[in-house]
Amino acid sequence: MRITIRTAVTALAAVAALSLSACGDDSSDDNGGGDSTATTEETPAEDETPAEDETPAEETPAEDETPAEDEGSDGETQNVFDVGLGDCISNFNAEEQIEELTVIPCEQEHDQEVFTVVEVPDGDFPGSETFQAQVESDCIAEFATFVGMDYSESALEIQWLEPTEESWAEGDRELVCTVLDPAGPVTGTLEGANR
């Protein structure tokens, strides 16, 4: 079984001559409210109103819905390896090892969106510099396709999750690249945002 940790990396610091400020650190507390287990559907209570079932452990009507409303999050905490392409997430602590992320429906306010997942070639553990070089080539190219303009001209930024030495030894070969607006949370996808 794979180690359930990946390393989070601050926003891409430089592409060619472009220098960006790091982000994600100021709102790292956003992930603290990510223990809600509300699902992405808005109307599950109508479909599962019979209390005789007693099987909907994920959606206990009184217990799970109240905390989600109190915390203002309709997200679901997931293992970092379960987060993938197209998922919208809350911010994570940059430069730290991540075990879980809060996945939020993209039509609701969220901090980041996974726009590509890049496979790293097999071999010895490459290290952060090699991971960043691959992000600068592969994720930047996909950014232009996803957002609709070159990264060097965009107001948006990239963060990514990379394997740790431990997860690499267990077969983790993925760089998970996310797009975010440094101005703050967004509602809806950033696909085709062209900004």
Secondary structure, DSSP 4 states (H G I P E B T S, - for coil): ---S-EEEEPSP-EETTEE----SSTTGGGGGGTT-B--S-S-HHHHT--TT----GGG-HHHHHHHHHHHT---EEEEGGG--TT-EE----TTSEESEEEEE-TTSEESEEEEEEEEPPSSS---HHHHHHHIIIIIHHHHHHHHSS-GGG-S-EEEEEEE-HHHHHTT--EEEEEEE-TT--EES--TT---
